[in-house]
Amino acid sequence: MHTSSIQPEERIRVMQIITLAMVAGVVMFGVVAVLIVGALDEPSESQFISLFAVGVTGLMFGLHLFVPEIVARQAAASAGSLDWYQVYQVRTIVGLALLEGAAFFNIVACILEHNWWSLAVAGGLVFWMLARFPTRSGVEQWIETQKVAQDAQR
């Protein structure tokens, strides 16, 4: 089945499922870290890895703001017909993956050094990932904006 034969509602639903799956992975790892591994059961030992994780989080957060747009621009510049829903999906996955990686790193830092605030940073990233949840109106507005920008360049 070609992706162009899939209805927009179905494509947006796929993006929503991917987003929730990525969020659920971080949440489940956090739950395992706290309840099974006991990441918060011991006093904090150090802060080096946790502080490094916060630095990486800042970098990944910054990257998630413009790397997905670079991916979208490269796709728009490519020859042939353009599937904007597919571009938006790739853009969403790339942006969420950057945040997800930083969240996982902070949870690992919490497991290793027992700093509660590392878990809080991961929680903040989860909320930010949920804030990027693809809605029909948001996706369609982005696609229209891209089409207008592409037409203006011609």
DSSP file (Angstrom, degrees, kcal/mol; ACC not computed):
  #  RESIDUE AA STRUCTURE BP1 BP2  ACC     N-H-->O    O-->H-N    N-H-->O    O-->H-N    TCO  KAPPA ALPHA  PHI   PSI    X-CA   Y-CA   Z-CA
    1    1 A M              0   0    0      0, 0.0     2,-0.2     0, 0.0     5,-0.0   0.000 360.0 360.0 360.0 130.1    0.0    0.0    0.0
    2    2 A H    >   -     0   0    0      1,-0.1     3,-1.4     2,-0.0     4,-0.3  -0.515 360.0-125.2 -77.5 147.4    1.4    3.4   -0.9
    3    3 A T  G >  S+     0   0    0      1,-0.3     3,-1.1     2,-0.2    -1,-0.1   0.773 107.7  65.5 -64.7 -24.6    1.5    6.0    1.8
    4    4 A S  G 3  S+     0   0    0      1,-0.2    -1,-0.3    79,-0.0    -2,-0.0   0.719  94.7  59.0 -71.6 -18.2   -0.5    8.4   -0.5
    5    5 A S  G <  S+     0   0    0     -3,-1.4     2,-0.4     2,-0.1    -1,-0.2   0.570  85.1  95.8 -85.9  -7.9   -3.5    6.1   -0.3
    6    6 A I  S <  S-     0   0    0     -3,-1.1     5,-0.0    -4,-0.3    -3,-0.0  -0.673  83.6-114.2 -83.1 134.6   -3.7    6.3    3.5
    7    7 A Q     >  -     0   0    0     -2,-0.4     4,-2.1     1,-0.1     3,-0.4  -0.299  21.0-116.3 -66.9 149.6   -6.2    9.0    4.7
    8    8 A P  H  > S+     0   0    0      0, 0.0     4,-2.6     0, 0.0     5,-0.2   0.869 115.4  56.3 -55.0 -38.7   -4.8   12.0    6.6
    9    9 A E  H  > S+     0   0    0      1,-0.2     4,-2.2     2,-0.2     5,-0.1   0.904 108.2  47.8 -61.1 -40.3   -6.6   11.0    9.8
   10   10 A E  H  > S+     0   0    0     -3,-0.4     4,-2.1     2,-0.2    -1,-0.2   0.883 111.0  50.7 -67.8 -38.1   -4.9    7.6    9.7
   11   11 A R  H  X S+     0   0    0     -4,-2.1     4,-1.9     2,-0.2    -2,-0.2   0.902 111.4  47.4 -67.0 -40.6   -1.5    9.2    9.1
   12   12 A I  H  X S+     0   0    0     -4,-2.6     4,-2.3     2,-0.2    -1,-0.2   0.890 109.1  54.9 -67.1 -38.3   -2.0   11.6   12.0
   13   13 A R  H  X S+     0   0    0     -4,-2.2     4,-2.4    -5,-0.2    -2,-0.2   0.898 106.2  51.9 -60.7 -40.5   -3.1    8.7   14.2
   14   14 A V  H  X S+     0   0    0     -4,-2.1     4,-2.5     1,-0.2    -1,-0.2   0.924 109.4  49.5 -61.1 -44.3    0.1    6.9   13.4
   15   15 A M  H  X S+     0   0    0     -4,-1.9     4,-2.3     1,-0.2    -2,-0.2   0.889 110.8  50.3 -61.5 -39.2    2.1    9.9   14.4
   16   16 A Q  H  X S+     0   0    0     -4,-2.3     4,-2.5     2,-0.2    -1,-0.2   0.898 110.3  49.2 -66.6 -40.2    0.1   10.1   17.7
   17   17 A I  H  X S+     0   0    0     -4,-2.4     4,-2.5     2,-0.2    -2,-0.2   0.915 111.1  49.8 -64.9 -43.0    0.8    6.4   18.4
   18   18 A I  H  X S+     0   0    0     -4,-2.5     4,-2.3     2,-0.2    -2,-0.2   0.924 111.4  49.5 -60.8 -44.6    4.5    6.9   17.7
   19   19 A T  H  X S+     0   0    0     -4,-2.3     4,-2.2     1,-0.2    -2,-0.2   0.938 112.9  45.7 -60.3 -48.1    4.6    9.9   20.0
   20   20 A L  H  X S+     0   0    0     -4,-2.5     4,-2.9     1,-0.2    -1,-0.2   0.864 111.2  53.4 -65.5 -35.4    2.8    8.0   22.8
   21   21 A A  H  X S+     0   0    0     -4,-2.5     4,-2.0     2,-0.2    -1,-0.2   0.905 109.6  47.9 -65.4 -41.0    5.1    5.0   22.4
   22   22 A M  H  X S+     0   0    0     -4,-2.3     4,-1.4     2,-0.2    -2,-0.2   0.903 114.7  46.0 -66.7 -40.0    8.2    7.1   22.7
   23   23 A V  H  X S+     0   0    0     -4,-2.2     4,-2.5     1,-0.2    -2,-0.2   0.921 110.7  53.3 -66.2 -44.1    6.8    8.8   25.8
   24   24 A A  H  X S+     0   0    0     -4,-2.9     4,-2.9     1,-0.2     5,-0.2   0.860 104.2  56.5 -61.6 -36.0    5.7    5.5   27.3
   25   25 A G  H  X S+     0   0    0     -4,-2.0     4,-2.0     2,-0.2    -1,-0.2   0.922 110.4  43.6 -61.1 -44.0    9.2    4.0   26.9
   26   26 A V  H  X S+     0   0    0     -4,-1.4     4,-2.3     2,-0.2    -2,-0.2   0.925 114.9  49.2 -66.8 -44.7   10.7    6.8   28.9
   27   27 A V  H  X S+     0   0    0     -4,-2.5     4,-2.4     1,-0.2    -2,-0.2   0.925 111.9  48.2 -62.2 -45.0    7.9    6.6   31.6
   28   28 A M  H  X S+     0   0    0     -4,-2.9     4,-2.6     1,-0.2    -1,-0.2   0.899 111.1  50.2 -64.7 -39.9    8.3    2.9   31.9
   29   29 A F  H  X S+     0   0    0     -4,-2.0     4,-2.5    -5,-0.2    -1,-0.2   0.899 110.9  50.4 -64.0 -39.1   12.1    3.1   32.2
   30   30 A G  H  X S+     0   0    0     -4,-2.3     4,-2.1     2,-0.2    -2,-0.2   0.901 110.3  49.2 -63.7 -41.3   11.6    5.7   34.9
   31   31 A V  H  X>S+     0   0    0     -4,-2.4     4,-3.2     2,-0.2     5,-0.6   0.928 112.6  47.4 -63.7 -45.4    9.2    3.5   36.8
   32   32 A V  I  X>S+     0   0    0     -4,-2.6     5,-2.5     1,-0.2     4,-1.5   0.910 110.7  53.1 -61.5 -42.1   11.6    0.6   36.6
   33   33 A A  I  <5S+     0   0    0     -4,-2.5     6,-2.8     3,-0.2     5,-0.4   0.893 118.9  34.0 -60.7 -40.6   14.4    2.8   37.8
   34   34 A V  I  <5S+     0   0    0     -4,-2.1     6,-0.3     4,-0.2    -2,-0.2   0.933 128.9  30.8 -83.0 -48.2   12.5    4.0   40.8
   35   35 A L  I  <5S+     0   0    0     -4,-3.2    -3,-0.2    -5,-0.2    -2,-0.2   0.868 131.7  25.8 -85.0 -37.1   10.5    0.9   41.8
   36   36 A I  I  <<S+     0   0    0     -4,-1.5    -3,-0.2    -5,-0.6    -4,-0.1   0.912 131.2  33.3 -92.9 -52.1   12.6   -2.0   40.7
   37   37 A V  S   <S-     0   0    0     -5,-2.5    -3,-0.2     1,-0.0    -4,-0.2   0.795  96.9-133.1 -77.7 -28.3   16.2   -0.7   40.7
   38   38 A G    >   +     0   0    0     -5,-0.4     3,-1.6    -6,-0.4     4,-0.5   0.908  37.0 170.7  77.1  43.9   15.6    1.7   43.7
   39   39 A A  T 3  S+     0   0    0     -6,-2.8     3,-0.2     1,-0.3    -5,-0.2   0.762  78.9  38.4 -60.5 -26.3   17.2    4.7   42.1
   40   40 A L  T 3  S+     0   0    0     -6,-0.3    -1,-0.3    -7,-0.2    -6,-0.1   0.315  92.5  89.1-107.3   8.3   16.0    7.0   44.9
   41   41 A D  S <  S+     0   0    0     -3,-1.6    -2,-0.1    -7,-0.1    -1,-0.1   0.724  84.4  55.3 -78.3 -21.3   16.4    4.6   47.8
   42   42 A E  S    S-     0   0    0     -4,-0.5     3,-0.1    -3,-0.2     2,-0.0  -0.747  94.2 -97.0-111.2 157.5   20.0    5.6   48.6
   43   43 A P        -     0   0    0      0, 0.0    72,-0.1     0, 0.0    -1,-0.1  -0.341  54.7 -83.9 -68.7 155.7   21.5    9.0   49.3
   44   44 A S        -     0   0    0      1,-0.1    70,-0.2    70,-0.1     3,-0.1  -0.347  39.9-170.4 -61.6 134.5   23.1   10.9   46.5
   45   45 A E        -     0   0    0     68,-1.6     2,-0.3     1,-0.3    -1,-0.1   0.845  60.7 -26.4 -96.8 -41.3   26.7    9.9   45.9
   46   46 A S        -     0   0    0     67,-0.5    -1,-0.3     1,-0.0     4,-0.1  -0.899  43.0-136.5-158.1-176.1   27.9   12.5   43.4
   47   47 A Q  S  > S+     0   0    0     -2,-0.3     4,-3.0    -3,-0.1     5,-0.3   0.382  70.4 101.3-133.2   1.3   26.7   14.9   40.8
   48   48 A F  H  > S+     0   0    0      1,-0.2     4,-2.3     2,-0.2     5,-0.2   0.947  90.6  37.7 -59.2 -54.2   29.2   14.6   37.9
   49   49 A I  H  > S+     0   0    0      1,-0.2     4,-2.7     2,-0.2    -1,-0.2   0.897 117.5  52.6 -65.9 -39.2   27.1   12.3   35.6
   50   50 A S  H  > S+     0   0    0      2,-0.2     4,-1.9     1,-0.2    -1,-0.2   0.913 111.2  45.5 -63.4 -42.9   23.9   14.1   36.6
   51   51 A L  H  X S+     0   0    0     -4,-3.0     4,-2.1     2,-0.2    -1,-0.2   0.884 112.4  51.4 -67.5 -37.8   25.3   17.5   35.7
   52   52 A F  H  X S+     0   0    0     -4,-2.3     4,-2.5    -5,-0.3    -2,-0.2   0.903 108.3  52.6 -63.0 -40.5   26.7   16.1   32.5
   53   53 A A  H  X S+     0   0    0     -4,-2.7     4,-2.3     1,-0.2    -2,-0.2   0.877 107.4  51.6 -62.9 -38.0   23.3   14.7   31.7
   54   54 A V  H  X S+     0   0    0     -4,-1.9     4,-2.2     2,-0.2    -1,-0.2   0.907 109.6  50.1 -65.3 -40.6   21.7   18.2   32.3
   55   55 A G  H  X S+     0   0    0     -4,-2.1     4,-2.0     2,-0.2    -2,-0.2   0.919 111.4  47.6 -61.9 -43.7   24.3   19.7   29.9
   56   56 A V  H  X S+     0   0    0     -4,-2.5     4,-3.1     1,-0.2     5,-0.2   0.874 108.7  56.4 -64.1 -36.6   23.5   17.0   27.3
   57   57 A T  H  X S+     0   0    0     -4,-2.3     4,-2.9     2,-0.2     5,-0.2   0.920 106.0  49.8 -61.1 -44.1   19.8   17.8   27.9
   58   58 A G  H  X S+     0   0    0     -4,-2.2     4,-2.2     2,-0.2    -1,-0.2   0.916 112.9  47.1 -60.2 -43.0   20.3   21.4   27.1
   59   59 A L  H  X S+     0   0    0     -4,-2.0     4,-2.7     2,-0.2    -2,-0.2   0.940 114.3  45.9 -63.4 -48.0   22.2   20.5   23.9
   60   60 A M  H  X S+     0   0    0     -4,-3.1     4,-2.4     2,-0.2    -2,-0.2   0.874 111.2  53.1 -65.4 -37.0   19.5   18.0   22.8
   61   61 A F  H  X S+     0   0    0     -4,-2.9     4,-0.7    -5,-0.2    -1,-0.2   0.936 111.4  46.2 -63.3 -44.8   16.7   20.4   23.6
   62   62 A G  H >X S+     0   0    0     -4,-2.2     3,-1.0    -5,-0.2     4,-0.7   0.923 112.8  49.9 -62.0 -43.9   18.4   23.1   21.5
   63   63 A L  H >X S+     0   0    0     -4,-2.7     4,-2.9     1,-0.2     3,-0.9   0.871 103.0  60.0 -63.4 -36.3   18.9   20.6   18.7
   64   64 A H  H 3< S+     0   0    0     -4,-2.4    -1,-0.2     1,-0.2    -2,-0.2   0.703  98.7  61.0 -67.7 -15.7   15.3   19.4   18.8
   65   65 A L  H << S+     0   0    0     -3,-1.0    -1,-0.2    -4,-0.7    -2,-0.2   0.799 123.5  11.9 -79.6 -28.7   14.2   23.0   18.0
   66   66 A F  H <X S+     0   0    0     -3,-0.9     4,-1.8    -4,-0.7    -2,-0.2   0.669 108.9  74.2-125.0 -21.3   16.0   23.2   14.6
   67   67 A V  H  X S+     0   0    0     -4,-2.9     4,-2.2     1,-0.2     5,-0.2   0.930  98.0  52.0 -61.9 -44.6   17.2   19.8   13.4
   68   68 A P  H  > S+     0   0    0      0, 0.0     4,-2.2     0, 0.0    -1,-0.2   0.871 108.7  52.1 -59.3 -33.5   13.7   18.6   12.5
   69   69 A E  H  > S+     0   0    0      2,-0.2     4,-2.6     1,-0.2    -2,-0.2   0.869 106.7  52.6 -69.3 -35.3   13.3   21.8   10.4
   70   70 A I  H  X S+     0   0    0     -4,-1.8     4,-2.4     2,-0.2    -1,-0.2   0.918 109.2  50.1 -63.4 -42.4   16.5   21.1    8.6
   71   71 A V  H  X S+     0   0    0     -4,-2.2     4,-2.0     1,-0.2    -2,-0.2   0.916 111.6  48.4 -60.4 -43.9   15.2   17.6    7.8
   72   72 A A  H  X S+     0   0    0     -4,-2.2     4,-2.3     1,-0.2    -2,-0.2   0.903 111.1  49.8 -64.9 -41.6   11.9   19.1    6.5
   73   73 A R  H  X S+     0   0    0     -4,-2.6     4,-2.0     1,-0.2    -1,-0.2   0.892 109.4  51.4 -65.1 -39.1   13.8   21.7    4.4
   74   74 A Q  H  X S+     0   0    0     -4,-2.4     4,-0.8     1,-0.2    -1,-0.2   0.894 111.0  48.4 -64.5 -39.1   16.0   19.0    2.9
   75   75 A A  H  < S+     0   0    0     -4,-2.0     3,-0.5     1,-0.2    -2,-0.2   0.898 111.0  50.4 -66.9 -39.8   12.9   16.9    2.0
   76   76 A A  H  < S+     0   0    0     -4,-2.3    -2,-0.2     1,-0.2    -1,-0.2   0.838 108.8  52.4 -66.9 -32.3   11.2   20.0    0.4
   77   77 A A  H  < S+     0   0    0     -4,-2.0    -1,-0.2    -5,-0.2    -2,-0.2   0.678  90.0 100.2 -77.5 -17.1   14.3   20.7   -1.6
   78   78 A S  S  < S-     0   0    0     -4,-0.8    -3,-0.0    -3,-0.5     2,-0.0  -0.329  80.2-106.4 -70.6 153.5   14.4   17.2   -3.0
   79   79 A A  S    S+     0   0    0     -2,-0.0    -1,-0.1     3,-0.0     2,-0.1  -0.287  76.5  38.9 -75.6 162.4   13.1   16.6   -6.5
   80   80 A G  S    S-     0   0    0      2,-0.1     2,-0.1    -2,-0.0     0, 0.0  -0.255 102.2 -29.2  93.2-179.9    9.8   14.8   -7.2
   81   81 A S        -     0   0    0     -2,-0.1     2,-0.5     1,-0.1    -3,-0.0  -0.420  62.9-136.4 -72.2 148.0    6.4   14.9   -5.5
   82   82 A L        -     0   0    0     -2,-0.1     2,-0.9    -6,-0.0     3,-0.1  -0.916   7.4-153.1-115.3 127.9    6.5   15.6   -1.8
   83   83 A D     >  -     0   0    0     -2,-0.5     4,-2.0     1,-0.2     3,-0.3  -0.835  11.8-171.5 -97.4  98.1    4.4   13.8    0.8
   84   84 A W  H  > S+     0   0    0     -2,-0.9     4,-2.6     1,-0.2     5,-0.2   0.815  82.5  57.1 -64.6 -31.8    4.1   16.5    3.5
   85   85 A Y  H  > S+     0   0    0      2,-0.2     4,-2.2     1,-0.2    -1,-0.2   0.907 108.1  47.7 -64.6 -40.0    2.5   14.1    6.0
   86   86 A Q  H  > S+     0   0    0     -3,-0.3     4,-2.5     2,-0.2    -2,-0.2   0.901 111.2  50.7 -66.6 -40.6    5.6   11.8    5.7
   87   87 A V  H  X S+     0   0    0     -4,-2.0     4,-2.6     1,-0.2    -2,-0.2   0.925 111.1  48.5 -61.8 -44.4    7.9   14.8    6.1
   88   88 A Y  H  X S+     0   0    0     -4,-2.6     4,-2.5     1,-0.2    -2,-0.2   0.894 110.4  52.0 -63.8 -38.8    6.0   15.9    9.3
   89   89 A Q  H  X S+     0   0    0     -4,-2.2     4,-2.6     2,-0.2    -2,-0.2   0.935 111.8  44.8 -63.6 -46.3    6.2   12.3   10.6
   90   90 A V  H  X S+     0   0    0     -4,-2.5     4,-2.6     1,-0.2     5,-0.2   0.915 113.1  52.0 -62.9 -42.3   10.0   12.1   10.1
   91   91 A R  H  X S+     0   0    0     -4,-2.6     4,-2.2    -5,-0.2    -2,-0.2   0.899 111.0  47.8 -59.5 -42.7   10.3   15.6   11.6
   92   92 A T  H  X S+     0   0    0     -4,-2.5     4,-2.7     2,-0.2     5,-0.2   0.926 111.9  48.6 -65.2 -46.2    8.3   14.5   14.6
   93   93 A I  H  X S+     0   0    0     -4,-2.6     4,-2.5     1,-0.2    -2,-0.2   0.918 112.2  48.6 -62.7 -44.1   10.3   11.3   15.2
   94   94 A V  H  X S+     0   0    0     -4,-2.6     4,-1.7     2,-0.2    -1,-0.2   0.936 113.8  46.4 -62.4 -46.6   13.6   13.1   14.9
   95   95 A G  H  X S+     0   0    0     -4,-2.2     4,-1.4    -5,-0.2    -2,-0.2   0.916 115.4  45.3 -63.0 -43.9   12.6   15.8   17.4
   96   96 A L  H  X S+     0   0    0     -4,-2.7     4,-3.1     1,-0.2    -1,-0.2   0.865 108.1  57.7 -68.6 -35.5   11.1   13.4   19.9
   97   97 A A  H  X S+     0   0    0     -4,-2.5     4,-2.5    -5,-0.2    -1,-0.2   0.878 104.0  52.5 -63.6 -37.3   14.1   11.0   19.6
   98   98 A L  H  X S+     0   0    0     -4,-1.7     4,-1.5     2,-0.2    -1,-0.2   0.920 114.5  42.1 -63.2 -42.9   16.5   13.8   20.6
   99   99 A L  H  X S+     0   0    0     -4,-1.4     4,-2.3     2,-0.2    -2,-0.2   0.890 112.9  53.8 -69.6 -39.7   14.3   14.5   23.7
  100  100 A E  H  X S+     0   0    0     -4,-3.1     4,-2.7     1,-0.2     5,-0.2   0.914 106.8  51.3 -62.3 -44.4   13.9   10.8   24.4
  101  101 A G  H  X S+     0   0    0     -4,-2.5     4,-2.2     1,-0.2    -1,-0.2   0.908 110.6  48.4 -60.4 -42.4   17.6   10.2   24.4
  102  102 A A  H  X S+     0   0    0     -4,-1.5     4,-2.0     2,-0.2    -1,-0.2   0.888 111.0  51.2 -65.1 -38.8   18.2   13.0   26.9
  103  103 A A  H  X S+     0   0    0     -4,-2.3     4,-2.0     2,-0.2    -2,-0.2   0.928 110.1  48.8 -64.6 -44.7   15.4   11.7   29.1
  104  104 A F  H  X S+     0   0    0     -4,-2.7     4,-2.5     1,-0.2    -2,-0.2   0.915 109.6  53.0 -59.8 -42.8   16.9    8.2   29.1
  105  105 A F  H  X S+     0   0    0     -4,-2.2     4,-2.3     1,-0.2    -1,-0.2   0.900 108.5  49.9 -60.7 -41.4   20.3    9.7   30.0
  106  106 A N  H  X S+     0   0    0     -4,-2.0     4,-1.9     2,-0.2    -1,-0.2   0.860 109.8  50.6 -67.4 -34.8   18.9   11.5   33.0
  107  107 A I  H  X S+     0   0    0     -4,-2.0     4,-2.3     2,-0.2    -2,-0.2   0.915 110.0  49.8 -68.3 -41.5   17.2    8.4   34.2
  108  108 A V  H  X S+     0   0    0     -4,-2.5     4,-2.4     1,-0.2    -2,-0.2   0.912 109.5  52.2 -60.9 -41.7   20.5    6.5   33.9
  109  109 A A  H  X S+     0   0    0     -4,-2.3     4,-2.8     1,-0.2     5,-0.4   0.885 108.3  51.5 -61.0 -38.1   22.2    9.3   35.9
  110  110 A C  H  X S+     0   0    0     -4,-1.9     4,-2.1     2,-0.2    -2,-0.2   0.900 109.8  49.3 -65.0 -41.3   19.5    9.0   38.5
  111  111 A I  H  < S+     0   0    0     -4,-2.3    -2,-0.2     1,-0.2    -1,-0.2   0.912 117.7  40.6 -62.7 -42.4   20.1    5.2   38.8
  112  112 A L  H  < S+     0   0    0     -4,-2.4    -2,-0.2    -5,-0.2    -1,-0.2   0.877 132.0  20.4 -76.7 -39.2   23.9    5.8   39.1
  113  113 A E  H  < S-     0   0    0     -4,-2.8   -68,-1.6    -5,-0.2   -67,-0.5   0.497  90.9-130.8-115.4  -6.0   24.0    8.8   41.4
  114  114 A H     <  +     0   0    0     -4,-2.1     2,-0.6    -5,-0.4    -4,-0.2   0.798  48.2 155.4  62.7  32.9   20.6    8.8   43.1
  115  115 A N    >>  -     0   0    0     -6,-0.3     3,-1.1     1,-0.2     4,-0.8  -0.831  35.2-154.9 -91.8 119.5   19.9   12.4   42.4
  116  116 A W  H 3> S+     0   0    0     -2,-0.6     4,-1.6     1,-0.3     3,-0.5   0.832  90.8  64.4 -62.1 -32.0   16.1   13.0   42.4
  117  117 A W  H 3> S+     0   0    0      1,-0.2     4,-2.1     2,-0.2    -1,-0.3   0.742  92.2  62.1 -70.0 -21.5   16.5   16.1   40.2
  118  118 A S  H <> S+     0   0    0     -3,-1.1     4,-2.0     2,-0.2    -1,-0.2   0.901 105.5  47.5 -65.2 -39.1   17.8   13.9   37.4
  119  119 A L  H  X S+     0   0    0     -4,-0.8     4,-2.2    -3,-0.5    -2,-0.2   0.863 109.1  54.1 -67.5 -35.6   14.5   12.2   37.4
  120  120 A A  H  X S+     0   0    0     -4,-1.6     4,-2.4     2,-0.2    -2,-0.2   0.883 106.3  51.8 -65.7 -38.3   12.7   15.6   37.5
  121  121 A V  H  X S+     0   0    0     -4,-2.1     4,-2.1     2,-0.2    -2,-0.2   0.928 110.0  49.2 -62.6 -44.2   14.6   16.7   34.4
  122  122 A A  H  X S+     0   0    0     -4,-2.0     4,-2.0     1,-0.2    -2,-0.2   0.898 110.0  52.0 -61.5 -39.8   13.5   13.5   32.6
  123  123 A G  H  X S+     0   0    0     -4,-2.2     4,-2.2     1,-0.2    -1,-0.2   0.893 107.3  52.1 -63.2 -40.1    9.9   14.2   33.7
  124  124 A G  H  X S+     0   0    0     -4,-2.4     4,-2.0     1,-0.2    -1,-0.2   0.892 108.6  50.7 -62.2 -39.3   10.2   17.7   32.3
  125  125 A L  H  X S+     0   0    0     -4,-2.1     4,-2.5     2,-0.2    -2,-0.2   0.879 107.4  53.8 -66.0 -37.1   11.3   16.2   29.0
  126  126 A V  H  X S+     0   0    0     -4,-2.0     4,-2.3     2,-0.2    -2,-0.2   0.930 109.0  48.5 -62.0 -44.7    8.4   13.8   29.0
  127  127 A F  H  X S+     0   0    0     -4,-2.2     4,-1.8     1,-0.2    -1,-0.2   0.889 111.1  50.5 -63.3 -37.6    6.0   16.7   29.5
  128  128 A W  H  X S+     0   0    0     -4,-2.0     4,-0.9     2,-0.2    -1,-0.2   0.889 108.6  52.4 -66.9 -38.0    7.7   18.6   26.6
  129  129 A M  H >< S+     0   0    0     -4,-2.5     3,-0.7     1,-0.2    -2,-0.2   0.916 110.0  48.7 -62.0 -42.2    7.4   15.5   24.4
  130  130 A L  H >< S+     0   0    0     -4,-2.3     3,-1.6     1,-0.2    -1,-0.2   0.837 104.0  60.1 -66.8 -31.7    3.7   15.4   25.2
  131  131 A A  H 3< S+     0   0    0     -4,-1.8    -1,-0.2     1,-0.3    -2,-0.2   0.758 100.8  56.1 -66.2 -23.2    3.4   19.1   24.4
  132  132 A R  T << S+     0   0    0     -4,-0.9    -1,-0.3    -3,-0.7    -2,-0.2   0.225  77.1 144.4 -90.6  13.7    4.6   18.2   20.9
  133  133 A F    <   -     0   0    0     -3,-1.6     2,-0.4     1,-0.1  -117,-0.1  -0.322  56.4-116.2 -57.0 125.4    1.7   15.7   20.5
  134  134 A P        -     0   0    0      0, 0.0     2,-0.3     0, 0.0    -1,-0.1  -0.511  36.4-174.3 -72.7 120.9    0.6   15.9   16.8
  135  135 A T     >  -     0   0    0     -2,-0.4     4,-2.7     1,-0.1     5,-0.3  -0.744  35.7-114.3-107.4 160.7   -2.9   17.1   16.4
  136  136 A R  H  > S+     0   0    0     -2,-0.3     4,-2.6     1,-0.2     5,-0.2   0.939 117.1  45.7 -59.5 -47.5   -4.9   17.3   13.2
  137  137 A S  H  > S+     0   0    0      1,-0.2     4,-2.3     2,-0.2    -1,-0.2   0.901 113.7  49.5 -65.4 -39.4   -5.1   21.1   13.2
  138  138 A G  H  > S+     0   0    0      2,-0.2     4,-2.1     1,-0.2    -1,-0.2   0.915 113.4  45.3 -65.1 -43.4   -1.4   21.4   14.1
  139  139 A V  H  X S+     0   0    0     -4,-2.7     4,-2.5     2,-0.2    -2,-0.2   0.936 115.1  47.1 -65.4 -46.7   -0.2   19.0   11.3
  140  140 A E  H  X S+     0   0    0     -4,-2.6     4,-2.4    -5,-0.3    -2,-0.2   0.878 111.6  51.0 -65.5 -37.0   -2.5   20.6    8.7
  141  141 A Q  H  X S+     0   0    0     -4,-2.3     4,-2.3    -5,-0.2    -1,-0.2   0.914 110.8  48.9 -65.3 -42.0   -1.4   24.1    9.7
  142  142 A W  H  X S+     0   0    0     -4,-2.1     4,-2.3     2,-0.2    -2,-0.2   0.914 111.1  50.1 -63.0 -42.6    2.3   23.1    9.4
  143  143 A I  H  X S+     0   0    0     -4,-2.5     4,-2.4     2,-0.2    -2,-0.2   0.924 110.8  48.8 -63.0 -44.6    1.6   21.5    6.0
  144  144 A E  H  X S+     0   0    0     -4,-2.4     4,-2.5     1,-0.2    -1,-0.2   0.913 110.7  51.0 -61.4 -42.3   -0.1   24.7    4.7
  145  145 A T  H  X S+     0   0    0     -4,-2.3     4,-2.4     1,-0.2    -1,-0.2   0.907 111.0  48.6 -60.7 -41.9    2.7   26.8    6.0
  146  146 A Q  H  X S+     0   0    0     -4,-2.3     4,-2.5     2,-0.2    -2,-0.2   0.894 110.6  50.5 -66.5 -39.7    5.2   24.6    4.2
  147  147 A K  H  X S+     0   0    0     -4,-2.4     4,-2.5     2,-0.2    -2,-0.2   0.918 111.5  47.9 -64.5 -42.9    3.3   24.7    0.9
  148  148 A V  H  X S+     0   0    0     -4,-2.5     4,-2.2     2,-0.2    -2,-0.2   0.923 113.2  48.1 -63.1 -44.1    3.0   28.5    1.0
  149  149 A A  H  X S+     0   0    0     -4,-2.4     4,-1.2     1,-0.2    -2,-0.2   0.885 112.1  49.5 -64.3 -38.3    6.8   28.8    1.8
  150  150 A Q  H  X S+     0   0    0     -4,-2.5     4,-0.7     1,-0.2    -2,-0.2   0.906 111.3  48.5 -67.9 -41.0    7.6   26.4   -1.1
  151  151 A D  H >< S+     0   0    0     -4,-2.5     3,-0.6     1,-0.2    -2,-0.2   0.865 108.1  55.4 -65.7 -35.5    5.4   28.3   -3.5
  152  152 A A  H 3< S+     0   0    0     -4,-2.2    -1,-0.2     1,-0.2    -2,-0.2   0.801 103.9  55.1 -67.8 -28.2    7.0   31.6   -2.4
  153  153 A Q  H 3<        0   0    0     -4,-1.2    -1,-0.2     1,-0.2    -2,-0.2   0.693 360.0 360.0 -77.9 -18.2   10.4   30.2   -3.3
  154  154 A R    <<        0   0    0     -4,-0.7    -1,-0.2    -3,-0.6    -2,-0.2   0.466 360.0 360.0 -84.0 360.0    9.4   29.3   -6.8
